[in-house]
Each structure stands twice: as C-alpha cells, then as structure tokens.
Amino acid sequence: MTNFYYQSYTSNYFNKKWYKNTYNLNLKDEELLNHFLNIGHKKNFNPSLYFETKWYKEQYKLNPTINPLEHFCKNIFNKNIKPNS
C-alpha cells in the first residue's frame, strides 16, 4: 500500500519533508507515510500543503475509520472531488 502513494501522480499530496517538519516528528523518512495512514489522519494532521485533512473529512462526510488521503486517491478521477477548500 505504501508504494502506491509514491508511484502515483497523487504523491504530491504526501510530502514527507513537510509532514515531518510541520509536526516535529522524530521518525525515519520511510516511517512517515505509515504514521499518517495510521495515526496522523486521526489527529487531523495534513499530509502536505495541498491536502486539508479535517476539511476533507467534513466535506465528504467520511466515517472516522476511513483514511481521507486513501479515499482521495481511490476517487481521484471523480471531477467533483477536491483535496482542499
């Protein structure tokens, strides 16, 4: 699953350097995406400047168990879906 984000054109929506510095995380680079997928989204951390986690969850009325970035990537071709306000 992790490779999907790095290999797709949606990878701009997860910026590991930005994520690590913004939330002052003491993690290895290879651990950052996993952190967001399992912990960060629950804390409403944004994975990059281009994706607003809290807004996205509210806009698309996501169940709290659904990861918003994963939802976005699965629905990227829906022209009505946006990653931020």
C-alpha positions as CSV (number, residue, x, y, z in Angstrom):
1,M,0.0,0.0,0.0
2,T,2.8,2.5,0.8
3,N,4.3,2.3,-2.6
4,F,1.0,3.4,-4.2
5,Y,1.4,6.9,-2.9
6,Y,5.0,7.3,-4.1
7,Q,4.4,5.8,-7.5
8,S,1.3,7.6,-8.5
9,Y,0.9,11.2,-9.6
10,T,-1.0,11.9,-6.4
11,S,2.3,11.7,-4.4
12,N,2.3,15.5,-4.2
13,Y,-0.4,15.1,-1.6
14,F,2.0,13.4,0.8
15,N,5.2,15.4,1.3
16,K,7.4,13.6,3.8
17,K,9.7,16.5,4.4
18,W,6.8,18.9,5.0
19,Y,4.9,16.4,7.2
20,K,8.0,15.6,9.3
21,N,8.9,19.3,9.9
22,T,5.4,20.6,10.4
23,Y,4.5,18.1,13.1
24,N,8.1,17.8,14.5
25,L,8.1,14.1,14.1
26,N,11.2,12.1,15.1
27,L,10.7,9.3,12.6
28,K,12.7,7.9,9.8
29,D,11.5,9.0,6.3
30,E,10.3,5.6,5.5
31,E,8.0,5.6,8.6
32,L,6.3,8.9,7.8
33,L,3.6,7.7,5.4
34,N,2.7,4.8,7.7
35,H,2.4,7.3,10.5
36,F,0.0,9.5,8.6
37,L,-2.1,6.5,7.4
38,N,-2.4,5.0,10.9
39,I,-2.1,8.0,13.3
40,G,-1.8,11.3,11.6
41,H,-5.1,11.4,9.9
42,K,-6.9,10.6,13.2
43,K,-5.2,13.7,14.7
44,N,-6.2,15.8,11.6
45,F,-2.6,16.2,10.5
46,N,-2.3,17.4,6.9
47,P,0.0,15.2,4.7
48,S,1.1,18.3,2.7
49,L,0.2,21.9,1.9
50,Y,-2.1,20.6,-0.8
51,F,-4.4,18.4,1.3
52,E,-6.6,19.6,4.2
53,T,-7.4,16.5,6.3
54,K,-10.1,18.0,8.6
55,W,-11.8,19.9,5.7
56,Y,-11.8,16.8,3.5
57,K,-13.3,14.6,6.2
58,E,-16.1,17.1,6.8
59,Q,-16.7,17.9,3.2
60,Y,-17.1,14.3,2.2
61,K,-18.7,13.1,5.5
62,L,-16.2,10.3,5.9
63,N,-16.5,7.6,8.5
64,P,-13.8,8.2,11.1
65,T,-12.2,4.8,10.2
66,I,-11.6,5.9,6.6
67,N,-8.3,7.5,5.8
68,P,-9.0,10.7,3.8
69,L,-5.9,10.5,1.7
70,E,-6.6,7.0,0.7
71,H,-10.2,7.9,-0.1
72,F,-9.0,10.8,-2.2
73,C,-6.5,8.6,-4.1
74,K,-9.2,6.0,-4.8
75,N,-11.6,8.7,-6.1
76,I,-9.0,10.9,-7.9
77,F,-10.8,10.7,-11.2
78,N,-14.1,12.0,-9.8
79,K,-14.1,15.6,-11.1
80,N,-16.2,16.7,-8.1
81,I,-13.6,15.6,-5.5
82,K,-11.1,18.2,-4.2
83,P,-8.2,17.8,-1.7
84,N,-8.8,21.2,-0.1
85,S,-11.0,24.2,0.2
